[in-house]
């Protein structure tokens, strides 16, 4: 596919500068939005807690005031999501040969009602089935009535997100085969204590409308081996394992995505939606935040992650509603990103417009910034919008950092990947990052990430660049498309060509 002509875009941008409404936004306006969203009153916007719901209502009413349309059936702009909250068992242990593993020490129970059972344990590779990838770990396995033991994660991957994304599928597959329980063996590149604390701190699971079977009553365990030889012994013959635990308690927690629509001006492009997204949730307060805090400041306000991105979405809502582009836009502020991309995963399974009619997802999210002369784009070079990115950044005198810190795998760690997995071309727009240095980490998921530490002049440019790039894509003569050979190209062809 031909990319957009950079000279044409620069001329377009030059003509638009000072006329498009995004260039009339003020520092005072974006600062007021950021200060509210990242205020102590919202208590870190943790999914399902009051501050999170207040933030959602604030975004919804901003959409209304800007003239953004509510999707059909969502007159209040809110897409409600009912999460199941799992509360870790009070007691639990696994006995495997001569080794005893205790819950919250070297094993964790992630789901399941109370269980006290001994059964044969069978090794099932990574516990996956996918013919397209040659995975058939249950071939010839008699799972019914037995305990399945699998390697953690997916084959040939060290990506934490792929490990997390595979968990639900593994659990559901083991249950469907009639197993009593599934135990995954922890052999991951990140620390066990980090994983243990993350997975047992009030985890949420969204049950979408298509889910008929509840897998949460099925016992699912992660275990850090004391003796790797024990796993090898599984292949040699019969091994018995016993599991005892008091059960994961369950409660219902409610939250919501916030969704609005801005129609386009060209009837011929009325089914070519661009989806603009950002998550508005953060990690809450105290120990739920998971990082250092003090009695004087225990609120993780998330000014950078991701109140900045939410301000950019509000800027897009106001500017694009005032002067629409040729194509229509869907704007979505997601909940639950910090708890595993929950809001975006829910949305792509229940979109307000079929995903086949969505030609691009332009997400905005980031850990913070250490380069105020630039913006960063994760996914640069993958979907044919590079000229639009360069022109939009140039309109506010910012440079572009292409795919920063590639070793972090950032593309697959934010809400854009929920769209990519379905085939929708996408990128993630972030503040300027030259590396994960001390300046960045001083604020990333820290209680210190307060509004007064944000450079508001830079915030304005950040929001304006995001809107201008979104506008250029909306007016462009060609649609974005996955680059040939991209890992998500096949999903894109399946979505748009069927």
C-alpha positions in Angstrom: 0.0 0.0 0.0 1.2 3.5 -0.8 1.8 5.7 2.2 0.4 9.1 2.3 2.5 11.8 0.6 4.4 13.7 3.2 4.4 16.9 1.2 0.7 16.8 0.8 0.2 16.2 4.5 2.5 19.0 5.5 0.6 21.4 3.2 -2.6 20.2 4.7 -1.3 20.7 8.2 0.1 24.1 7.4 -3.3 25.1 6.1 -5.1 23.7 9.1 -2.9 25.2 11.7 -4.7 27.9 13.6 -8.0 26.9 12.0 -8.6 23.3 13.3 -10.2 23.6 16.7 -7.5 21.6 18.4 -5.2 24.6 17.9 -7.6 26.7 19.9 -7.3 24.5 23.0 -5.6 26.2 26.0 -3.2 25.2 28.7 -5.8 26.2 31.3 -8.4 23.8 29.7 -6.2 20.7 29.6 -4.7 21.5 33.0 -8.1 21.6 34.6 -9.1 18.2 33.1 -5.8 16.6 34.3 -6.0 18.1 37.7 -9.5 16.7 38.2 -8.8 13.2 36.8 -5.6 12.9 38.8 -6.9 14.5 42.0 -6.8 12.9 45.4 -10.6 12.9 45.5 -10.6 10.2 42.8 -8.4 7.9 45.0 -6.4 6.5 42.1 -9.4 5.6 39.8 -9.1 1.9 40.6 -11.5 -0.2 38.6 -14.8 -0.8 40.4 -14.1 1.8 43.1 -16.0 5.1 43.5 -13.2 7.3 42.1 -13.2 5.2 38.9 -17.0 5.6 38.5 -16.7 9.4 39.1 -14.0 9.6 36.4 -16.3 7.7 34.0 -19.2 10.1 34.7 -17.0 13.1 34.2 -15.8 11.8 30.8 -19.4 11.0 29.7 -20.7 14.4 30.6 -17.7 16.0 28.8 -18.7 14.1 25.7 -22.3 15.3 26.1 -21.2 18.9 26.5 -19.0 18.7 23.4 -21.8 17.4 21.2 -20.5 13.9 20.9 -23.3 11.4 20.1 -24.1 8.5 22.4 -24.1 5.1 20.7 -27.5 3.5 20.2 -28.6 1.9 23.5 -26.0 3.8 25.5 -27.8 7.2 26.1 -25.6 7.9 29.1 -22.4 7.0 27.1 -21.6 4.2 29.5 -21.0 0.6 28.5 -21.5 -1.2 31.8 -19.2 -4.2 32.7 -19.9 -6.6 35.5 -16.6 -8.0 36.8 -16.2 -11.0 39.1 -13.8 -10.3 41.9 -11.8 -13.1 43.3 -10.7 -13.1 46.9 -7.8 -15.3 47.6 -8.3 -18.4 49.8 -7.4 -18.3 53.5 -5.6 -21.6 53.3 -4.2 -23.9 50.5 -1.5 -26.4 49.8 -0.3 -28.8 47.1 1.5 -32.0 48.0 3.6 -33.4 45.2 5.8 -36.3 46.2 7.9 -35.2 49.2 7.3 -31.5 48.5 4.6 -29.5 50.1 3.7 -26.1 48.6 1.8 -23.5 50.6 -0.6 -20.9 49.2 1.0 -17.4 49.1 4.5 -18.8 49.5 5.4 -21.0 46.6 2.0 -21.6 45.1 -1.2 -19.5 44.5 -4.8 -20.5 44.0 -6.3 -18.3 41.3 -9.8 -19.8 41.0 -12.0 -22.6 42.3 -14.3 -23.6 45.0 -13.0 -25.4 48.1 -11.2 -28.7 47.1 -9.6 -31.5 49.0 -8.6 -34.2 46.5 -5.8 -36.5 45.5 -5.5 -37.6 41.9 -3.1 -38.6 39.2 -1.1 -35.7 37.7 -0.5 -35.7 34.0 2.0 -33.4 32.2 0.4 -31.6 29.2 3.2 -29.5 27.7 2.0 -25.9 27.8 -1.7 -27.0 28.1 -2.7 -25.5 24.7 -4.5 -26.5 21.5 -4.2 -24.5 18.3 -3.9 -26.3 15.0 -2.7 -23.1 13.2 0.4 -23.1 15.5 0.8 -26.8 15.8 -0.1 -27.0 19.4 -2.0 -30.1 20.5 -0.9 -30.8 24.0 -3.9 -32.9 24.9 -3.5 -35.4 22.1 -3.8 -38.9 23.6 -4.2 -37.5 27.1 -6.9 -38.8 29.4 -7.7 -35.6 31.3 -11.0 -36.6 32.9 -10.8 -37.0 36.6 -7.1 -36.1 36.7 -4.9 -33.1 37.5 -3.3 -31.4 34.5 0.2 -29.9 35.0 1.5 -27.5 32.3 4.4 -25.2 31.7 3.6 -21.6 32.3 3.0 -19.2 29.4 3.2 -20.1 25.7 5.9 -21.9 23.7 9.0 -19.9 22.6 7.8 -16.7 24.3 9.1 -14.6 27.1 6.5 -11.9 26.7 4.6 -11.4 30.0 1.5 -10.3 28.2 1.3 -13.5 26.2 1.5 -15.4 29.5 -1.4 -13.5 31.0 -3.4 -13.6 27.8 -3.1 -17.4 27.7 -4.3 -18.1 31.2 -8.1 -18.0 30.6 -7.9 -20.2 27.5 -5.7 -22.8 29.4 -8.1 -22.9 32.3 -11.2 -23.2 30.1 -9.5 -25.9 28.0 -8.5 -28.1 31.0 -12.0 -27.9 32.4 -13.6 -28.8 29.0 -11.4 -31.9 29.0 -12.8 -33.0 32.3 -9.8 -32.3 34.4 -10.1 -31.8 38.2 -7.6 -28.9 38.2 -4.9 -27.2 36.2 -1.5 -26.4 37.7 0.9 -24.1 35.7 4.6 -24.3 36.6 6.2 -20.9 37.1 9.3 -20.5 34.9 9.0 -16.9 33.9 11.7 -14.1 33.4 10.1 -11.8 36.0 10.2 -12.3 39.8 7.9 -14.8 41.4 7.0 -12.4 44.2 5.9 -9.7 41.7 3.7 -12.2 39.9 2.3 -13.7 43.1 1.3 -10.3 44.5 -0.1 -9.0 41.2 -2.2 -12.1 40.7 -3.6 -12.3 44.2 -4.5 -8.6 44.7 -8.2 -8.4 44.1 -8.1 -9.7 40.5 -11.1 -9.1 38.3 -12.6 -11.2 35.5 -15.0 -9.7 33.0 -17.8 -12.1 31.8 -18.9 -11.0 28.4 -22.4 -11.7 27.0 -21.1 -14.6 24.9 -19.7 -16.5 27.9 -22.2 -19.1 28.9 -19.9 -21.4 31.0 -18.4 -20.2 34.3 -14.8 -21.5 34.6 -14.2 -19.7 37.9 -15.3 -22.7 40.0 -12.5 -24.8 38.4 -9.3 -25.0 40.5 -6.5 -23.2 38.8 -3.1 -22.9 40.4 0.4 -21.5 39.7 3.3 -23.2 41.4 6.9 -22.3 41.8 8.8 -25.7 41.8 11.1 -26.7 44.5 12.3 -29.6 42.4 12.3 -29.4 38.6 13.0 -33.1 38.4 9.5 -33.7 39.6 8.1 -32.4 36.4 10.3 -34.7 34.4 9.1 -37.6 36.5 5.5 -36.9 35.3 6.5 -38.3 31.9 7.8 -41.6 33.3 4.7 -42.9 34.9 2.0 -42.4 37.4 2.4 -39.5 39.8 -0.1 -38.5 42.5 -0.7 -35.0 43.6 -3.1 -33.7 46.3 -4.7 -30.3 46.4 -6.3 -28.7 49.4 -7.7 -25.2 49.6 -10.6 -23.3 51.1 -11.8 -21.8 47.9 -11.7 -18.5 46.1 -14.5 -16.3 47.3 -16.4 -14.3 44.7 -18.2 -11.0 44.5 -19.5 -8.7 41.8 -17.8 -5.4 40.9 -19.2 -3.0 38.4 -17.4 -0.5 36.2 -17.8 0.8 32.7 -16.2 1.9 29.4 -17.3 5.4 28.2 -18.2 5.5 24.5 -19.1 8.3 22.1 -19.5 8.7 18.3 -18.7 11.6 16.0 -20.2 11.1 12.5 -18.1 12.0 9.4 -18.9 14.4 6.7 -18.5 12.1 3.7 -21.4 9.6 3.2 -19.2 7.4 1.1 -16.9 6.8 4.1 -19.7 6.5 6.7 -18.7 2.9 7.5 -15.0 3.5 7.9 -14.7 4.3 11.6 -11.5 5.4 13.3 -11.5 4.3 17.0 -9.7 6.7 19.4 -9.0 5.1 22.8 -7.4 5.7 26.1 -7.8 4.0 29.5 -8.9 6.2 32.4 -8.4 3.8 35.3 -5.3 3.5 37.5 -4.2 1.4 40.4 -5.8 2.9 43.5 -4.3 3.5 46.9 -1.9 2.0 49.4 -0.9 -1.7 48.9 -3.2 -2.0 45.9 -0.9 0.4 44.1 1.9 -2.1 44.4 4.7 0.4 44.7 6.3 2.6 47.4 4.0 4.9 49.3 4.1 6.8 52.6 1.4 7.7 55.1 1.6 11.3 53.8 0.9 10.2 50.2 -0.6 6.7 49.5 -2.7 7.7 46.5 -1.5 6.6 43.1 -3.0 9.5 41.1 -1.8 8.3 37.7 -1.4 11.8 36.2 0.9 10.5 33.4 -0.7 7.0 33.2 -3.2 7.7 32.0 -4.8 10.9 32.8 -2.7 12.5 30.1 -4.1 10.1 27.6 -7.6 10.7 28.8 -7.1 14.4 28.4 -6.0 13.7 24.8 -9.3 11.8 24.2 -11.3 14.7 25.7 -9.4 17.1 23.4 -10.3 14.9 20.4 -13.9 14.8 21.4 -14.2 18.5 21.6 -12.2 19.3 18.5 -13.5 16.6 16.2 -17.1 17.3 17.2 -16.6 21.0 16.4 -15.1 20.3 13.0 -15.7 16.7 11.9 -13.4 14.8 9.5 -14.5 12.9 6.4 -14.6 9.6 8.3 -16.6 9.0 11.5 -14.9 8.4 14.9 -15.7 6.2 17.9 -14.1 7.4 21.1 -13.7 5.0 24.0 -12.3 5.6 27.4 -11.5 2.1 28.9 -11.7 0.9 32.4 -9.7 -2.1 33.7 -6.5 -1.6 31.7 -4.3 -1.8 34.7 -5.9 -5.1 35.7 -5.2 -6.8 32.4 -6.6 -4.8 29.5 -10.1 -5.8 30.8 -12.1 -2.9 29.4 -10.7 -3.1 25.9 -11.0 -6.9 25.7 -14.6 -6.5 26.7 -15.2 -3.8 24.1 -13.8 -5.7 21.1 -16.2 -8.6 21.9 -19.1 -6.2 22.3 -18.3 -3.2 20.0 -20.9 -0.6 19.5 -20.1 -0.8 15.7 -18.9 -4.0 14.1 -15.1 -4.2 14.1 -15.2 -4.9 10.3 -16.4 -1.3 9.9 -13.5 0.1 12.0 -10.4 0.8 9.9 -8.0 2.0 12.6 -7.4 2.2 16.4 -5.3 5.0 17.6 -4.7 4.4 21.3 -3.0 6.9 23.6 -1.3 5.6 26.8 2.1 5.9 28.3 4.4 5.5 31.3 5.4 9.1 31.3 8.0 11.2 29.5 11.7 12.2 29.6 11.8 14.0 26.3 9.4 17.0 26.0 10.6 17.8 22.5 8.9 14.7 21.1 6.1 12.3 21.2 6.6 8.5 20.9 4.6 6.1 18.7 4.6 2.4 19.4 3.7 0.6 16.2 5.4 3.2 14.0 6.1 1.7 10.5 3.5 -1.1 10.8 0.3 0.4 9.4 1.1 3.1 6.8 0.3 6.2 8.8 3.8 7.3 9.4 3.5 10.5 7.3 0.3 11.4 9.3 2.3 11.0 12.5 5.2 13.1 11.3 2.9 15.9 10.0 0.7 15.9 13.2 3.7 16.1 15.5 5.4 18.8 13.3 2.2 20.9 13.6 3.1 21.6 17.2 6.9 21.5 16.7 7.4 18.1 18.2 9.6 15.3 16.9 8.7 11.6 16.8 10.5 8.8 18.6 9.8 5.7 16.7 9.1 2.5 18.7 11.0 3.4 21.9 12.5 0.7 24.2 11.6 -2.2 21.9 12.9 -4.7 24.5 9.9 -3.8 26.7 7.4 -5.1 24.1 5.1 -2.1 24.7 2.9 -2.6 21.6 1.4 -5.7 23.2 1.1 -4.2 26.7 -1.6 -1.6 26.1 -5.3 -1.5 24.9 -4.4 -1.3 21.2 -3.4 -5.0 21.3 -7.0 -6.0 22.0 -7.8 -4.5 18.6 -4.7 -5.8 16.9 -5.6 -9.4 17.9 -8.9 -9.0 16.1 -7.2 -7.6 13.0 -7.8 -3.9 13.3 -4.6 -1.9 12.4 -3.5 0.2 15.3 -0.7 2.1 17.0 -0.1 3.5 20.5 0.6 7.3 20.9 2.7 8.1 24.0 4.6 10.9 25.5 8.3 11.3 24.5 10.4 8.4 25.9 14.0 8.0 25.2 14.4 5.1 27.6 13.2 3.7 30.9 15.5 5.9 33.0 15.3 7.3 36.6 13.4 10.3 35.4 10.7 8.1 34.0 10.6 5.5 36.8 10.4 8.3 39.4 6.7 8.6 38.4 5.7 5.4 36.7 3.1 3.7 38.9 4.4 5.8 41.8 2.5 7.8 44.4 4.6 10.8 43.3 2.7 10.9 39.9 0.7 13.9 40.9 -0.8 16.7 38.6 1.6 19.4 39.8 4.6 17.4 38.5 3.3 17.5 34.9 4.5 20.1 32.4 1.2 21.5 31.3 2.6 23.3 28.2 3.8 19.9 27.0 0.5 18.3 27.9 -1.3 20.8 25.5 1.1 20.0 22.7 0.7 16.3 23.3 -3.1 16.5 23.1 -3.0 18.7 20.0 -0.6 16.4 18.2 -2.9 13.4 19.0 -6.0 15.2 17.7 -4.2 16.5 14.5 -2.9 13.0 13.6 -6.3 11.6 14.2 -7.8 14.2 11.9 -5.3 13.6 9.2 -6.1 9.8 9.2 -9.8 10.7 9.1 -9.4 12.8 6.0 -6.8 10.7 4.3 -7.5 9.3 0.8 -6.4 5.8 1.7 -7.1 3.5 4.6 -4.4 2.2 7.0 -3.3 -1.4 6.5 -1.0 -3.8 8.3 2.4 -4.0 6.7 3.0 -7.2 4.8 4.4 -9.8 7.1 3.3 -8.1 10.3 2.3 -10.6 13.1 -1.3 -9.3 12.9 -1.6 -9.2 9.1 -3.4 -12.5 9.0 -6.0 -11.4 11.6 -6.6 -8.3 9.5 -7.2 -10.3 6.4 -9.6 -12.5 8.2 -11.5 -9.5 9.6 -11.8 -7.5 6.4 -11.8 -10.0 3.6 -14.4 -12.5 4.9 
